[in-house]
Amino acid sequence: MEEDLLKQRTQRWIVSLSVLILVGKFLAYYLTNSVGILTDAMESIVNVTAGFISLFSLYVSSKPKDKSHPFGHGKVELISASIEGILIMVAGLLIIYEAIKRLYEPTLISKLDIGILIVALGGLFNYLMGWYSISIGRKHNSIALIAGGKHLQSDTYSTIGLVLGLTLLYFTKLSWIDSALALIFGSIIVITGVNILRKTVATLMDEADVQVLESMVKAISTHRKDDWIDIHNMKTIKYGSQLFVDCDLTLPWFYNINESHKACDELKALLTREFSGRVLVSIHSDPCDAKHCEHCKVKGCLYRIEAFREEHELTLTELTQTDEDRNE
């Protein structure tokens, strides 16, 4: 609960500061009439809108599991990040359209020095908010905070280029520079939106997270028990900050229910420690057979047919392989 409150509090601060930055950038656009500054101001509208959406999603995702949502409400964060990605792409396309229009219909630009100062300060605050949002998101495994933070930082990077370009415009008075800046950074904004959307769609489709699975391979290999003869058919699904894991654990065939239950609990405890309690594990136990003898390290086994040769190496492929794949 404290973790959920921290994520919501972080997002509230981000939304509040984003509103102030939005007002400042539109003030800069009003003073200068620069389409380059308009690109920054329009993206700030997306920042604020996406910020409110993320705040709502963090509130919903913190709700406990219920009968209608047995796996919790965590996937709403993915929906939030998807909407944010779409909004970013739309903003980028609108900026590109306006930039092309200004190339053919140039306008008078004024008070550019004041505009540059306001935009630069807005970019600095965006970077700091983005850094904080990403750090909190990674610490607490929040896709919504990470996506929002990356968006804010991409806004900052475009702002840096924009300030440099506006400074060049200030000294050269070449009006086409303003439109060129908008075209460049509008394109960057579109690419950012596409990347956010691609990642969230992949997670919504329950695409396997190779990094998570590799962490599990490493943890299990390091702390493997002698009676964990084989682990396979592992699947993971993310719901917000919660990770659901399902796998098959091969144990000695002569184990009774209590012994099997203890071995499964030891594997659950290992994975829970590895992911700081954010994981729920379901394990199906399989009995060993003669083909496992040469890889089995269980000492004093009265039913061994072949002597132990070497432990069956656990790899990512072995971990995720299904029984059907092994029998082909």
C-alpha positions in Angstrom: 0.0 0.0 0.0 2.9 2.4 0.8 4.4 1.7 -2.5 1.2 2.5 -4.3 0.8 5.7 -2.4 4.3 6.7 -3.3 3.7 6.2 -7.0 0.5 8.2 -6.8 2.2 11.0 -4.9 5.0 11.1 -7.5 2.5 11.4 -10.3 0.6 14.1 -8.6 3.7 16.2 -8.3 4.6 15.6 -11.9 1.1 16.6 -13.1 1.1 19.8 -10.9 4.5 20.9 -12.3 3.5 20.0 -15.9 0.5 22.4 -15.6 2.8 25.2 -14.6 5.3 24.4 -17.4 2.4 24.3 -19.9 1.3 27.8 -18.9 4.8 29.1 -19.2 5.4 27.7 -22.7 2.1 29.0 -24.1 3.1 32.4 -22.6 6.4 32.1 -24.5 4.5 31.3 -27.7 2.1 34.2 -27.2 5.1 36.6 -26.8 7.2 35.2 -29.7 4.8 33.7 -32.3 7.4 31.0 -32.9 6.2 27.7 -34.3 9.3 26.1 -32.7 8.1 27.2 -29.3 4.6 26.1 -30.3 5.9 22.5 -30.7 7.1 22.6 -27.1 3.8 24.1 -25.9 1.7 21.5 -27.7 3.7 18.6 -26.3 3.2 20.1 -22.9 -0.6 19.7 -23.5 0.2 16.0 -24.0 2.3 15.9 -20.9 -0.5 17.2 -18.8 -3.2 15.0 -20.4 -1.0 11.9 -20.1 -0.1 12.8 -16.6 -3.8 12.9 -15.5 -4.4 9.6 -17.3 -1.3 8.0 -15.6 -2.5 9.3 -12.2 -5.9 7.7 -12.7 -4.3 4.4 -13.8 -2.0 4.3 -10.8 -5.0 4.8 -8.5 -7.0 2.0 -10.3 -4.0 -0.4 -10.4 -3.5 -0.1 -6.6 -6.9 -1.6 -5.9 -6.7 -5.1 -4.5 -7.8 -8.2 -6.4 -11.5 -9.0 -6.4 -14.0 -11.5 -7.9 -14.1 -9.6 -11.2 -10.4 -9.1 -11.4 -8.7 -12.1 -9.8 -5.3 -11.0 -11.1 -5.7 -7.4 -9.8 -6.0 -4.2 -11.8 -2.3 -3.7 -12.8 -2.9 -3.9 -16.6 -4.6 -0.5 -16.5 -1.1 1.0 -16.4 -0.4 -0.6 -19.8 -3.6 1.0 -21.1 -2.5 4.4 -19.7 1.0 4.0 -21.3 -0.7 3.1 -24.7 -2.9 6.2 -24.6 0.1 8.3 -23.8 2.0 6.8 -26.8 -0.9 7.6 -29.1 -1.2 11.2 -27.8 2.5 11.7 -28.3 2.3 10.5 -31.9 -0.7 12.8 -32.6 1.1 15.8 -31.1 4.2 15.1 -33.2 2.2 14.8 -36.4 0.4 18.1 -35.7 3.7 19.8 -35.0 5.1 18.6 -38.4 1.9 19.8 -40.1 2.2 23.3 -38.6 6.0 23.4 -39.4 5.3 22.6 -43.1 2.6 25.3 -43.2 4.9 27.9 -41.7 7.6 27.1 -44.4 5.1 28.4 -47.0 3.5 31.1 -44.8 6.3 32.6 -42.6 5.3 34.9 -39.7 7.0 37.6 -37.8 8.8 36.4 -34.7 9.5 38.7 -31.7 10.8 38.7 -28.1 12.7 35.6 -28.8 15.2 36.1 -25.9 12.4 35.9 -23.4 10.9 32.8 -25.1 14.2 31.0 -25.1 14.6 31.6 -21.4 11.1 30.2 -20.6 11.5 27.2 -22.8 14.9 26.4 -21.3 13.6 26.5 -17.8 10.7 24.3 -18.8 13.0 21.8 -20.3 15.2 21.7 -17.2 12.2 21.0 -15.0 10.9 18.3 -17.4 14.2 16.5 -17.3 14.3 16.5 -13.5 10.7 15.3 -13.3 11.4 12.6 -15.9 14.5 11.4 -14.1 12.6 11.1 -10.8 9.6 9.4 -12.5 11.8 6.8 -14.2 13.8 6.1 -11.0 10.6 5.6 -8.9 9.0 3.6 -11.8 12.0 1.2 -12.1 12.3 0.8 -8.3 8.6 -0.2 -8.0 8.2 -1.7 -11.4 5.6 0.8 -12.7 5.3 0.9 -16.5 3.1 4.0 -16.2 5.8 6.0 -14.3 8.6 4.8 -16.6 6.7 5.6 -19.8 5.8 9.1 -18.4 9.3 9.7 -17.3 10.7 8.8 -20.7 8.2 11.0 -22.4 9.3 14.0 -20.2 12.9 13.3 -20.9 12.3 13.1 -24.6 10.6 16.5 -24.3 13.8 17.8 -22.6 16.1 16.5 -25.3 14.0 18.1 -28.0 13.9 21.3 -25.9 17.7 21.4 -25.8 17.9 21.2 -29.6 15.1 23.8 -29.8 16.9 26.2 -27.6 20.0 25.9 -29.7 18.1 26.4 -32.9 16.1 29.4 -31.5 19.4 30.9 -30.4 20.7 30.5 -34.0 17.5 32.1 -35.2 17.8 34.9 -32.8 21.2 35.9 -34.2 20.7 35.1 -37.9 17.0 36.2 -38.3 16.5 33.3 -40.8 12.8 32.5 -40.5 13.0 29.0 -42.1 15.1 27.8 -39.1 12.0 28.0 -36.9 10.1 25.6 -39.2 13.1 23.3 -39.7 13.4 23.0 -35.9 9.7 22.1 -35.6 10.0 19.4 -38.4 13.0 17.8 -36.7 11.7 17.7 -33.2 8.2 16.8 -34.3 9.6 13.7 -35.9 11.5 12.9 -32.7 8.3 13.1 -30.8 6.5 10.8 -33.2 9.3 8.2 -32.9 9.1 8.4 -29.1 5.4 7.8 -29.2 5.8 4.8 -31.5 8.4 3.2 -29.1 6.2 3.6 -26.1 3.2 2.2 -27.9 5.2 -0.8 -29.2 6.4 -1.7 -25.8 3.0 -1.5 -24.1 1.3 -3.4 -26.9 3.9 -6.2 -26.5 3.2 -6.4 -22.8 -0.6 -6.3 -23.3 -0.1 -9.3 -25.6 1.8 -11.0 -22.8 5.0 -11.1 -24.8 7.7 -13.0 -22.8 10.0 -10.8 -20.9 13.4 -12.3 -21.7 15.2 -10.1 -19.2 12.9 -11.3 -16.4 13.4 -15.0 -17.5 17.1 -14.6 -17.6 17.1 -13.2 -14.1 15.2 -16.3 -13.0 17.6 -18.6 -14.7 20.5 -17.0 -12.9 18.8 -17.1 -9.5 17.7 -20.7 -9.8 21.1 -21.8 -11.1 22.9 -20.1 -8.2 20.6 -21.4 -5.5 19.5 -24.7 -7.0 18.6 -27.5 -4.6 19.7 -31.1 -5.2 16.1 -32.4 -5.6 15.2 -29.7 -8.2 16.0 -32.2 -10.9 14.5 -30.2 -13.7 12.5 -26.9 -14.2 10.6 -26.3 -17.4 7.5 -24.9 -19.0 8.0 -21.6 -17.2 5.6 -18.7 -18.2 5.4 -15.2 -16.9 2.7 -12.5 -17.1 3.0 -9.0 -15.9 0.0 -7.1 -14.4 1.4 -3.7 -13.5 4.0 -4.1 -10.8 2.9 -7.7 -10.1 4.5 -10.7 -11.9 2.7 -14.0 -12.2 4.9 -17.1 -12.8 3.9 -20.7 -13.7 6.3 -23.6 -14.1 6.8 -27.3 -13.8 9.3 -28.7 -11.2 10.6 -32.3 -11.6 11.1 -34.0 -8.2 12.0 -37.5 -7.1 9.1 -39.8 -7.9 9.0 -41.3 -4.5 8.5 -38.0 -2.6 5.3 -37.8 -0.6 2.9 -34.9 -0.7 4.6 -33.0 2.2 8.1 -33.4 0.7 6.9 -32.2 -2.8 5.1 -29.3 -1.1 8.3 -28.3 0.7 10.4 -28.4 -2.4 7.9 -26.3 -4.3 7.8 -23.8 -1.4 11.5 -23.4 -1.5 11.4 -22.5 -5.2 8.6 -20.1 -4.6 10.6 -18.4 -1.8 13.6 -18.0 -4.0 11.7 -16.3 -6.8 9.8 -14.1 -4.3 13.1 -12.9 -2.8 14.6 -12.3 -6.3 11.7 -10.0 -7.2 11.2 -8.3 -3.9 7.9 -9.9 -3.1 6.2 -8.7 -6.4 5.8 -12.2 -7.8 3.1 -14.8 -7.4 4.2 -18.3 -8.3 2.3 -21.4 -9.3 4.3 -24.7 -9.5 3.2 -28.0 -10.9 5.4 -30.9 -9.6 6.4 -33.8 -12.0 7.8 -37.1 -11.0 11.3 -38.1 -12.3 12.0 -41.2 -14.4 14.9 -43.2 -15.5 16.1 -40.6 -18.0 16.8 -38.2 -15.2 19.1 -40.5 -13.2 22.4 -39.4 -14.8 21.5 -35.7 -14.0 20.1 -36.2 -10.6 22.1 -35.1 -7.5 19.8 -36.5 -4.9 22.1 -38.5 -2.4 21.2 -41.9 -1.1 18.5 -42.6 -3.7 17.5 -46.3 -3.4 15.9 -46.3 -6.8 18.8 -45.0 -8.9 19.3 -46.9 -12.2 22.3 -45.0 -13.5 25.1 -43.2 -11.7 25.2 -39.4 -11.6 27.2 -37.9 -14.4 26.5 -34.2 -14.5 23.8 -31.8 -13.5 21.4 -30.8 -16.2 22.4 -27.3 -17.1 19.5 -24.8 -16.8 19.3 -22.4 -19.8 16.6 -20.0 -20.9 15.6 -22.5 -23.6 15.3 -25.3 -21.1 13.4 -23.2 -18.6 10.7 -22.2 -21.1 10.5 -25.5 -23.1 7.1 -27.3 -22.8 6.6 -31.0 -22.4 5.2 -31.1 -25.9 8.4 -29.5 -27.3 10.6 -32.1 -25.4 8.6 -35.0 -26.7 8.9 -34.0 -30.4 
